[in-house]
Amino acid sequence: IALGSAAQIALFVAPVLVLLSYLIGPAPMDLNFWPGAVAMILFATLTASLVTTSGRSAWFVGVLAILVYLIFATALYLLPPQNT
């Protein structure tokens, strides 16, 4: 239920932010995402799918989630998105 709800929220929020950017932001936002962000979303989705498929958990599954988070944080720190 949580993963489905998160997906529905994500699919709702992005278009709403694009529409609100015309009213709030100095420049309109588009849906042109940085390729690194798209890769991170795909990898996070794959990881979440693998973790929740069995319906069971163990301590190393939590370690896997923390490692994925640290990899993303390090990648964003070392390779920030390019402003175009």
SVG drawing of the C-alpha trace seen along z (x, -y; Angstrom):
<svg xmlns="http://www.w3.org/2000/svg" viewBox="-2 -36 35 50">
<polyline fill="none" stroke="black" stroke-width="0.4" points="0.0,0.0 2.8,-2.4 4.6,-2.0 1.5,-2.4 0.5,-5.5 4.0,-7.0 3.8,-6.4 0.4,-8.1 1.7,-11.1 4.7,-11.4 2.6,-11.2 0.4,-14.0 3.0,-16.3 5.2,-16.8 2.5,-18.2 1.1,-20.3 4.5,-21.8 4.8,-22.6 1.5,-24.5 2.3,-26.3 5.7,-27.4 4.0,-29.8 2.5,-31.5 5.3,-31.2 8.7,-30.8 10.8,-33.3 11.0,-30.9 8.5,-28.1 9.5,-24.6 9.4,-21.9 9.4,-18.1 12.9,-17.9 14.7,-15.9 18.4,-15.4 19.4,-12.0 21.1,-11.2 17.9,-11.8 16.0,-9.5 18.6,-6.8 18.4,-7.2 14.6,-6.9 14.8,-3.7 17.4,-2.3 15.4,-3.2 12.3,-1.7 14.2,1.6 15.6,1.7 12.2,1.1 10.7,3.8 13.4,6.3 13.1,5.5 9.3,5.8 8.8,8.8 9.5,11.5 7.3,9.8 10.0,10.5 12.9,8.4 16.2,8.7 18.8,6.3 20.8,6.5 17.8,5.2 17.9,2.1 21.6,1.8 20.9,2.1 18.4,-0.8 20.9,-2.9 23.7,-2.1 21.5,-3.1 20.7,-6.4 24.4,-7.0 25.3,-6.2 22.7,-8.7 23.9,-11.4 27.5,-10.9 26.6,-11.0 24.7,-14.2 27.5,-15.8 30.2,-14.8 28.2,-15.2 25.6,-17.9 23.1,-18.5 24.2,-20.9 22.2,-24.2 21.1,-24.7"/>
</svg>
